[in-house]
Amino acid sequence: MPSNESRILAQKHPAPPTAGAKKLRRWVALASLPLLGMAAVYGVAPTAGEVISTQEVAAALTLQPLESVRASSADEPLLYWRQVRVVPGDTLASLLARLEVNTQSAQNLLREIGVSSAKMSRQLIPGRSVYAQTDAAGGLLLLRYPTGSSSGSSEEWRVEKNGAGYRISEHKMALQPHIAMRSGIIRSSLFAATDAAGLPDSVAIQIAEIFSTDIDFHQDLRKGDRFAVTYEEYFHEGATIKAGRVLAVEFVNQGKPYRAVYFQGKKADSEGSGGYYTAEGKNLRKAFLRSPIEFSRVSSGFSNARFHPVLKSWRAHKGVDYAAPQGTRIRATANGSVAFAGVQGGYGKLVILQHAGNVTTAYGHLSAFAKGLKKGQRVQQGDVIGLVGATGLASGPHLHYEFRVAGTQRNPLKVAMPTAAPIAADEMAAFHANASPLLARIEMLREINLAYVD
């Protein structure tokens, strides 16, 4: 046989396994099954004494001489791909350094793109990946960064080597959807637990939003509370680009389980968009959100006698104050229309929304109104209507929130909030068909969580 050919012989089958070996093989097979898979394939070991036929196979392979392989590869330049994740405070310059782009290339790029560098830096989102292709000397050839995205596509910044300079362009990327699953246990806070579980902040915020009318995530959390969630995740070329909508979630707070499933049907709600429902089809959304600010705390409650920090006198406080940093987003607590947006006495910058049933809500001490907000404009529950400030009679940044019925202020923390409409009877079959596989995943995650509870 020629020296540049090799003979490959198939190994003969070993002797039949012993009972102990068969038991070990079963454990190995079980351990190798995908934890979150929906199907399993089991191999069957041969029984003792079974006669197994063997066959010798030979194949000839032509191997390229080593010298020619070295010669051809020497003509091709070495290229490297590197990936880093954006961290808070990152700029384009700091990312280039961590991507090991050499100083000359980094300086040339930053000088050439000028204003675009600052624009790109403002679009950097912590946790998102940036990719760079360089030559062996660290010269930058291509920089890629995914930016804003929609459900089925995403935009990507590209900085490409173009002769002696660089060219910036934006490209659409087709995204592949995937259902992700995570679970965790509360040790200190919601975000600490979701970080430990590898859950994106956007998904953690959705969980808090979904259960916002049932759980106060500042005051009600207890050590040992747990969550399980399935949500959309979008990939491009094997890399995670973004997290999408929560599909199903369970949160066990102080021993009480709360479950929610996303459903979008023809009659899911009056606005035509989907919503979150219990396993029985009850709408989790209340007609009014309990709080107009995400992750805030009550700094002053509803009272008939409160010492005013600015006026230095005792007077009624017919609303609830939420302490929050300057510029925090303020949400409409229910669907309605803008009845007033302007400056009014001690309220400072004030927004008043008119809702159904002779109910109005007021939002005072704002630093700014939402862009384009004007009287008569329709708003939906959760829409941003302004930013927290300290205008009017305010000792510091906070939101003064009032809930009024026929012009009389009521305590928004105690008034009974009506729920939104449940799933329509003629859509229950479609709802259950959608909910059942999602809740099965939650149940699987729940059992895993229970196994690790201290």
N, C-alpha and C positions, 0 to 999 in steps of 0.2 A: 504493500500500500504506500502511496507517495507520502513523503515526510510532512507535506503541508495539509494533510488530511488527518482527522482524528476519528477513532472508533468510540462510540458511546454505547455502552451495554446497559440494559435495564436490570436493576437489582432484582434478585429473586425474592418472592414474598417471604417474610419471616415466618417462624413457627406460629401456630395459633396461640392467641393470648391466653394467659391463665385467668382464673376468676378475679384475682386481685387486679390484674392489668385491665380487665374489662371494666371493673368498677371505677378505676382511675380515669379510663377513657371517657366514661359517661360524665364524670365530674368536669373534665376538661371541656367536653362538648357543651355542657350547660353553661360553664363559665364564659365560653366564647360567644354565647348568643348575645345579640344587641339588646341592651337593657330596655330601650324604648321601642323596639321593633314591634310590628303588628303580626308577625308570623315567625315561626321557628322551623328549622329543618333538622331532623335528627338522623345521625348515621347509625347503622346497625352493625355491631361487631360480629365477626364470624363465630359460630358456635364451636365448642371444643370438639376435636375429632373430624371436623369438616375438611374434605380434600379440596385443596385450592390448586387450580391449574396455573402453571407459569409459562411464560413465553419470552424468549430472548429476542430483543429488537436491536438492530444495528442501523446507524445512519451516518452518512459521510458529510462532513461540513468542510467547506473551503475557507480557510483562514487567510486574511490579508497579511502579508509580511509586516512585521512590527516597524521596519524602517519606513515603509510607505505611509503608515498611519501617523508616525511622528512628523513626517515631512508635510502631509496635508494639513494637520492640525496647527502646525507652526505658522501657516499662512493666515489663520483666522485669529483676529484679536479677541482677547478675553474680555467678556462683558459680565457685569454683576448686577443683580437685582437686590435691592435692600428695601425693607419695610419698617416703619416706625409708627407708633400711635401718638396722636396729638394729645398733649397734656395741657392743663390750664396754664395760661401765660405764654404758650408757644407763639412764635412768630415764624415767618418764612425763613428768616436767617437761622434761628435756632434749630429748625427742622433740617435744613441743609447740613448743619454741623453734625447732627445726630445720624444723618444718612451717609456720613463720611464723604460728602462732596468736598473736593479740595478747595482751598481758600481762593485760588484764582478764578475757578468756575463760579463759586458762590458770589464773589464780588462782581464779576462780569454780569451775571444774571440779575442781581439786585440793582445794579446801576442801569442796565438796559431796560428793565420793565418798569422801573420808577414807581409811579402812582399805582400801578396794578399790584405791586408787592404789598402795599398797605391794604388794598381791597381783598387780596387773597388771605392776608393775615386775619382780617375781620371775619372771614368765612370759615375759619378753622374751628372745628367742633371737637372738644375733648372726647377721646375714645375712638375717633375715626382714624383710619389708616391712610398714610401717604407712602407712595412708592417711587423709587428712583432707580434709574438704570445708569451705571457709570462704567467707564473703562478701567483698566487696571491701575491707572494713576489717580483715580478719583474724579476724572473729568465728567461733568454731568452731560448725559445724552438725552434723557427723557425723565420728566417729573409728572406724576399723575396724582390727582386728588379729587375724590368724589365730593360734589357739593350738594345743592338742593335736589330733592327728589320727589317723585309722585309714586303712586302705588305700583305702576308697571315699568317705570323708567327712571333714570337718574342722570343728572348732569355731571360731567367730569372736566375739571381743569387739566389741560395738558401744556407743559412747557417743553418744547422740543428743540434740540440743537439744529440750527439752520445756518450752515456755513460757519462764519466767524461769530454769529450771534445766536439769539434764541427767538422762537416764535411761540406766542401764547394763543391757545384756541380752546373752545368749549365743545364737548361732544356728548351726545346722548348715549347712554348705556342701557341695554336690555337687561332687566333684572329677573332672576329666577326665584320664585317664592318658595318658602319652606316653612313648615310648622315647627317652632322651637318649644321646648318644655323646660321649665325650671321650678325648683322648690326651695324653700328656706325656712329658717326658724329665727324669730326675733330675739336678739340678745340685748340690744340697746335701743336701736331706732329702725324705722322702715328702710332708710337708705343704706344703713350699715349692713342690714340683712340682705338687701337686694344686691349690693356690691359683692358681698361674700358669695352669693349664688351666681354671680356673673350676669346679672340682669341689667340691661341698659336703663339709664335714668328715665328715659321716655316711657318705658313700660311701667316702672315704679310709680310715676306720676299718674298714669292711666289707672292703676290699681286704686290709688288714693281717690281719684275722681269717681270711679265706679261706685265705691262704697262711702262716698263723702257724706251722704245723708244718714248713714247708719253708724259710722265709726269716726271718731275724732282722732286722727293719727298723731296728735300732740298729747292728748290727755288719756286716751283709752287704751293705748298699747301696753302690754304686759310681757315680761320675759317669758318665753315659751310659746307665745302666739306664733302661728305658722301660716305659710301661704304656698299655694301651688298654682301655676299659671301656664297656659299655652298661648302663644302669640305668633304673629307673622314675622318672618325674618327674610330679608332679601339679599341675594348673593349675585356677584358678578365675577366670573372667572375664578370661582372657588373662594373668593373673599367676601366676608360679610360687609354689606354696604350700609344697611340700616335696619332697625327694628320697625315693625308696623303695628297694626292694631292688636289689642288683646282679644283673643277669641273666646276664652273661658278662664275663669279664675275662682279659686276658693281662698277665703281668708278666715282663719279661726281666731277669734278675738275673745279672750277670757273664757275659753271653752265653748263659745257659741260659733257655729260655722255659718259663713255667709258665702253664697255661691252666685255666680253671674255667668250668663252665656250671651254672646253677641248674636243678634239675628236681624237680618234686613229682608223684610218681605214687602209685598205690595201695600200692606196696611200696618207696617211696623210702627210708624207714628205719623202724625199729621203733616210733618215736614218732608216726608219721603225718604228720610235717612234712617239708618239702623239704630238700634239701641240695645241695652243690656236688660236681661230678664232672668228671673229665677228659673229653676228647673221646671216649675209648674206653669211658666208663662207670665208671671206677674212682673209688671214693669218696675225696675229698680229706680228709675228716675222719678224724683218728686217734682211737683209743679214748681217748687222753689228750692234752690240750693240752700243749705244751712249757712254756708259761709261764702262771701263774695271774693275771698282771697285764698289762694292755695297755701297751705302750710304756714298759717299765721297763728297768732295767739290772741286771746281776748285780754286787753289791757284795762278795760273799764266796761262794766256791765250795765244793763238796763236798771235804772234806779230812780226813785222819787226824791232822793236827797243825796247828792254827791258834792264833795268839795271841788270846785272848779280850779284846776291848776293854774289858769291864766287870770281869771277874775278874782281868785282868792275869796270865794264866797260859796255858801251852800245853795245848790239849786238842783232841780230835777235833771236827770240825764235820760232822755227818751230814745235812746239808741244804744248800740254796742260799738265800742272802739276796738279795732284790730291793729295791734302793733306790727309794723312791717317796714322794711327799709325803703327809703326814698326811691321811687320809680317802680315799685312792685306793681304788677298788673292787677287790675280790678275787673271782676267779671260780673256780667248781668246775672242776677240770681234766678231769673225766669224770662220767658218770652214776653215781649211787650214793645212799647214805642217810647221814644224820648219825649218827655213832657217839658223838660227844662234842661239846659246845659249852659251854665254861665256862672257869674259870681253873685253870691247872696249872703250878705252880712257875715256873721261869725262862722258860717259854713265854709267860707272861702269859695274856691271853685267847686261847684256842686252839679251833680247829675241827678235828675228825678225821672224814673221810668214808670209809665202807666201800664198796669197789667189788667187781666180780666178780673171780674168780681169786685170792682171798686177798690182794688188794692194798688198802692204805689210803693216804690222803694226809693230811698234817697242815699246818695253816696257823697260825703263831704270831705273837705280839706285836700282835694286832689292837687297834684302838681301839674297835671296836663290832662286834656281830654284825648280820647282816641282820635286818630286822624280821620277827618271828615265827619265826625259826629255832629249831628244837628237836630233841632226840634222836628218831631214828626217821623224821624227815621225808625224803621223796624229793627229790633235786635232779637237775637235768639239766646236762650239760656247758655251761659258760658262764654258769650262774646266779650271781648275786652272793650270796656267803655272808658277807661282812664287809667291813670297811674297814681300811686300813693304819694302824698305830699304833706305839707304843713301849712297850707294857706288858711286864712281866716284866723279864728281864735284857737290856735293849736300850739302846744308846748313842744311838739316834735313830730316827726313823720308818723302818721297813722291814718286809718280810714274810719270815719264816723258813718255807721250804717243804720238806717231806720227802715222799719217795716210798718206801713200805715194802712189801716182799714177805714175807709170813708173819712180820711183825714186825721184819724186818731192813731198815735203811735202804739204799737204792741211790741212785746219782747220777742224778737225773732228767734231766740234760743229756746223758747218754750211754746210758741204758738204751733198748733198742729198743722203740718204741711200735707196737703192732699197729694196723692200719687197720680202719675200719668196713666193713660189707658193701657190695659193689658193686651196680650196677643189676641187678635180677633179669632172667633171660633172656627172660621173656615180656613185659618192658617195654622191651626194647632198641629196638624199632621206634618206640615212642612217644617215647623219649628222643632218638633221632636226628632224628625229625621236629621236635622242639622245639629241638634244639641247632643244627641246620644253618643256619637263617637268622641265629641269633645269632652263630655263629662266622664267618659271611660278613661281618657288620658289623665284627667284630674284625679280620678280615683286611684290610678296607678301611682301617680306622684304622691298622693296622700299616704298611701301605704309605705312608700319609701321614707317619707318624712317621719312617720310614726316610729319606724325602726331606729331612728337616730335621735329621738327625743330623750333628753337626759332624765 
